[in-house]
Amino acid sequence: MSNEARRLKVGILGCGPISQAAHFESAAKASNAELYAICDVADDLRARMAATHAPEKSFSDYDEMLADPMVDAVVIATSDAFHVAAAIAALKAGKHVLCEKPVGVSVEEVGTLKHAIETSRKVFQVGHMKRFDAGLQSAKAFIDTEMGELLALKAWYCDSTHRYQVTDAVQPLMVRSSNARKPAGDPKADLERYFMLAHGSHLLDTARYFAGEIVEVEARLRHRFGAYCWFVDVAFASGALGHLDLTVAVRMDWHEGFQIYGENGSVLGKTYNPWLYKTSEVDIFHEKSGETTRVLGADGHFYRRQLEGFADTILNGARMIGADINDGLASVRGMVAIAQSVRSGKAVRLADVSGAV
């Protein structure tokens, strides 16, 4: 069978909300992949998901799924604390890995994972699905080919107090189980850390996707009336200036986007609540022609596009356009540096940080 006809057989670890909202459907709709197996320790939840999504195999034991020779790749969709151990086990079993973001919760554990990836020589991709937003991709293409020198970038990610009304309306009804495996501590017990891991990882990756390596951050945090607001001044390796705004939650609609100033033009982007599966509205101004262009991006299923890109890399050797382990490690370093800068009130270089977010 030719690679063009072959479909990547995917096993999904974790039957919780992110799989129910994104990964099961992505595997079912992907043009070059299929949902071969699911795995979860919660028997009731796994049985319900197996009945709904009809994988060929259903496992309660992760090692058993990894031992199945038909599984080509694993999607890791567990709590953040389990990502690294699950990824290393999959790599040792000879499986390719697509791991939900953030890839880990400390610089050291992600460093260990990076070594395991280099040893395995398998494809490893971090689930920064925003890189598969056609609007963001159009901005990236403009930056790489026409914009010239990047002067400055501003980016914001502001979750909304109304987001659950939106997600409850558009997502499938979430099925939960009291038997689900949970981390040792409640991740939401420390909301400052939880919001940074859940949302800050997206914002940092978007900034790096456009402007390259971040070398230093100087951050301030204000916490009032249940809202957390980080303003972060960023220094990029290129010399470009950056400013990041992470606010959870704003008293308005979902507010996410970016503005980029360049030598030969500029970019202004508006990104929507991801569960609407609506491509970002990205206006690119071309200084030479005086024209503004915007890609339509009719296909806004970022999670499915992410899986298809992952499969294309494995099956056909296509260039990875998603985030790799170096991108994942840089995001973790950035989050640790922001936390340290908030505490110290000083600028922090990413190369100097260690420890957990």
N, C-alpha and C positions, 0 to 999 in steps of 0.2 A: 504493500500500500504506500503511495507517495505521501510525502509530508503534507502536500496541499490537501489531501483527502483525510488525513489523520486528524483526530481530535484529541486534545489533551485530557486525560482522565484525572479528574481532580477529587481529592478527599478534603472535606471541610471539617476542621477541628473546632467544635463549639457551636451549639445550636441556639445561642442566645440572640438578643435583639439585633446586633449588627449583621448576623447571618440571615436572620428572618427578613430584615429590611433591605439587604443588599446582596449578599453573596450567593444565596440559593437561587434567586432570580437571575443573577448575572451568569451563573453556570448554566442555567436552563436556556438562556437566550443567546449565549455566546456562539459565534459562528465557527469557532475552532476549538472549543472545549466542552466538556460535559460533566455533570455532577455524577461521579461514580460512587462516592462513599461519603457518609457523614459519621461523626464520632462525638459522643457526649456521655459523661458518666451518669447523667440523670435519665433513667430508663423511661419515665413518663414523657419527658420532653423529646427525647430522641425518637420514641415511637410515633409521637404526633407529627414530628417533622418528616419522618420517613413516609408516613401515610400521605402527607401533603405533597412532598417533593419527589417521591419515588426514586431514590438512588438505587443502584444495583446492590450495594452493600451498606450495612449499618453496624457500627461497632460501639461497644461500651468501653473498650480498652484501646488506648491510643497506639500502644506497641503492636497490637494486632493489625490495626489499619496500616501502620508503617511496614509491616511484614508482608502485606499483600503486594505481589509483584505487578499487579495491574494498575496500582496507584502511581501515576507519573509525578504528581505534584500535590502539595498540601497548602491549603489556605488556613492560616492560623488566625482564628477569630475569637480568642479567649480574653480574659482580663489581662491588663497590661503586665502584671507581675509574672504571668506565665509565658510570655512571648519568647524570651530568650531560651529557656529550657526546652520548650516545645520545638523551636526552630533548630536547635542543635541536634535534638533527637531525630528530626526529619532528615537533616543533612547527613547524619551518620548512617541513616537507613538508605541513602542514595536518592532522596527525593528533592525535587526543586521546591522552593518555598516562596509564597506570597504572604507576607506577615502584616497584619494590621498595624497602624501607627498608634502611639509611638513604638518604635522597635524595641525599646527597653526603658528602664527607669533610672539607670545609672550609667555613667561613662565606662566604668570598669566592666560591667556585664556585657555591654554592647561591644567593647573591645574584644572580649572573649569570643563573642559570636562572630565578629569579623574574621578572627583567626580560623574559626571552624569553617566559614564560607570559603576562605582562600584555600584551605586544605581540601575541601570537598570538590571544588571546581564546578559546583552546581549553580543554577540561576537563582538568585535571591533578590526579591523586589519588596520594597516597603510600600504599604498601602496608602501612599499620598495620592489619592485619586484625583485631586484637583489638577494634577499635571495632565489629565485626560479630558479636561474642559477645553473645547475647541476655541473658546474665547481666549483663555490663557495661552493656548498653543499659538494663536495668531499673534499675540503680543510677543511671545518668545521668538517667533520667526522674524518679526520686525526688528527686535533688538539685535538678533544675530546677523542680519543681512543688510539692514538699511539705516538703522538709527545712529550708527557711529558711537561715539563715547557716551556712556551713561553718566549723567550729572548727579541725579538724585532719585530716590524712590521713597514714596510714602505708601504704607499699606495698613489696612485696618480689618479687624475681625471682631465684630460685636454681636454676640448672641443676644437674642431678644426674650423679654419676659413672655412674649406671645408665641414662642417657638413650639411649645407643646400642643397648642391649639392647631397649629399648622401640621405638625407631624402626626398627631392623632387622626387628622382628617385624611392624610395622603398615604400613610404607611399601613401595612397589614396590621391587624390586631395582634399585639405581642403576646406570645404564649410564654409563661414563666413556670419555673418549677422550684419547689422548696428543696429539691435534691441537687440543685446545680452546685458545681464546685466553685467556691468563693476563695479569694485571697485571705491570708491570715488576718489582715486588718481591713476595715471598711474603707475603700478608696475615697469615699465621699466624706469621711470624717474630717479630712483636711481639704476644704474646698479650694483654698489658694493653690495647693499642689494639684488637685484634681482638674481644675479649670486650665491650668498651664499645660498639663499633659494632654488633655482632650482637645484643647483649642489652640494653645500656643504652638504646638507642634505643626499644625497646619499653617499658621501665620509665618513662622520661621522658614518653613520649606518653600512657601510661595515667594518670600523675599529672596531666598537663595536661588530659586529657579530662574528668577529674572536678573538679579544683580550679582550673582556669584558668591564667593566665600565671604562669610562674616568673620571679622577678626576681633571685634570688640563691641561690647554693649555697655550702655549706662542707663539704668532703669529706675523708674519711680513707680510706686504702687499706692493707690488710694482706695480704701475700703469704707464704703458708706451705704446705709440703707439696704444691705444685702448685696450690693454690687461691688465688683472688683475691677479696678481700672489700672492697667499697666500702660505707661508711656515709656517707650524704649528708643533711645538714640542709638543708631547703629553705624559702625564703620565697616565698610566693605574693603576687601583686599585691593580692589581696583582704585580705591580712593574716593569712590562715590559715597555720598551721604545717604543716610536712611533714617526713617522714623516709623516706628510700629506702634499701633494702638490696639491693645487687646482689652476689651471691656465685656464683662459678663455680669449682669445682663442689662442691656439698654432698654429704656422705657420708650420703645418705638418698634418699628418693624425690624427684621433682620437687616443688619448694616455691615456689609463686607465689600471690600474693593481695594483698588490701588491706583496710584498716579505716578507716572514715570516721566522724567524730563531727560531728553537726550539731545545730542548734537544736531541731528537731522529730523527731529520730530518729537512727538510726545504720545503718551498713552494714558487713557482714562478708562478704568474698568469698574463695573458694578457686578458683584456676584450675589447670587440668590441662595436662600436656604437650600442646602444640597438635596434635600428630599423632594424638592419640586422637579428635580432632574431638568433644569433649565440652564442652558448655556449662558455663561456670563456675557453681558453686553459690554463689549470692549471697543472703544473708539480710538482709532489710530490716526494721528494727524501727520501727514507727510509734508515737511517743510518745502521741499522742492516744487511739488505740484500744487500746494495749497489745498489739498483734498483730505477729507476724512473718510476712512473706510471702516466697515464693521462686518465681520463674518456672521452669517446667520446661525450656524451650528445647530441644525435641526435635531441632530442626535445628541441629546444631553444626558445619556445614561453613563455617567462617569465610571461607575463600578463595573459595568459590563465591558466598557472600552478598556478599562484597566486590565481586566482578566484576559481580554483578547490580545492586548499588547504583550502581556506576560507569556501567553501561549505562543505567540508569534516568535518571540525571542527563543523559546525552547525548541519549537518545532522547525523553524526555518532559519535560525541564527540571525534574526533581525536585530538591529541595534536597540538596546533597551532605552525606551523613552520615559520610563517611570523612574522612581527614586531607587537608588541602590544602597548598599550598607553604609557607604561613606556619607551619603545624604542623610541617612537615618542617624548615624553617629553625630553628624554636625548639628542636627536638630536637638538631640539630647544635650550636647555640649552647650548649645545656645540657651536652652531652658535652665540648665544648672547655672550658667553665667548670669542670667537675668535674676534668678533667685538670690545669688550671692551679691549682685549689685544692689538689689533692693535692701538687703540687710546691711551692707557696708556703706551705702550712699556714694560709692565710687564706681568708676569705670572698671570693667573686668574683661581681660583678654580671654578668648575662648581656649587658646592653647594652654592656659594655666589652670583650667578647672578640672576637678575630679569630684567623685562622689555622686549622690543621687539627687534627682530633682526634688 
